């Protein structure tokens, strides 16, 4: 039995109708749709992940990170974030030279593993600051196989603790994260969180410490780990749930502080145009003539603010505000 629904004669008649135009072929659904070729075996960095949201998370991270370092390590370096980059993991690894503090971490519930890479300059400058030294401006050339001492490893753990606590707070408007150190290496070649051709999201924080050299801290996330949360990254991370109350409290406190500021105000009855020569020849008893305007001007801190009438109230001289001064008219 043939599996064809149409007989050979019917198939031939149908083909002939299509060829001579007697059978329309442009009917059906989505006839105007256009398709774009996509390779399912490759990753496209333009699909879904909002890099601008990660930039905003990083800005929040920096503010909190400096405070955390000051509390723990007695050091407050200047931290400059670079623009978030999407690079291939192999390209990132080849630009790194051992020894580094390379930490493979889990950021639950994000899938996969991430990297926290700390430059030795930061470790040694933090060590010097912690013990109250002045530093020597750098660490020099280190052997690729040079291991971190127990004291240096302790400083690295303190930096990681501050980093994780700060990252948790920076990501809190979007989601709650828990951090776990899976392993630590000095050679980045041994920290394979992705294949060489896989895309990763790289954020580098460059630090500047006066008298103790410069360094960097890298946070590296596999691109695939951020795809499940791309909808959250499209949301407004600057005003997440739970922040509205603190924002209102901050606004009220700022408003009260500004409202209590003291201002010195003066009332200008009129102005006189003269010359230095006339001013130098003036004597006690000389008269100054000027045209009195209809209203005087009230000037808080020298800025024209209100037109006022000058009079008395009881035993005191007083002014009555008539109207606000339009900026640029005085």
Buried (B, 14 or more C-beta within 10 A) or exposed (E): EEEEEEEEEEEEEEEEEEEEEEEEEEEEEEEEEEEEEEEEEEBEEEEBBBBEBBBBBBEBBBEBBBEBBBEBBEBBBEBEBEEBBBBBBEEBBEEBEBBBBBBBBBBEEBBBBBBBBBBBBBBBBBBBBBEEEEBEBBBEEBEEEEEBEEEBBEBBBBBBBBBBBBBBBBBBBBEEBEBEBEEBBBBBEEBEBBEEEBBBBBBBBBBEBEEBBBBBBBBBBBBBBBBEBEEBBEBEBEEBEEBEEEEEEEEEEEEEEEEEEEEEEEBBEEEEEEEEEEEEEEEEEEEEEEEEEEBBBBBEEEEBBBBBEBEEEEEEEEBEEEEEBEEEEE
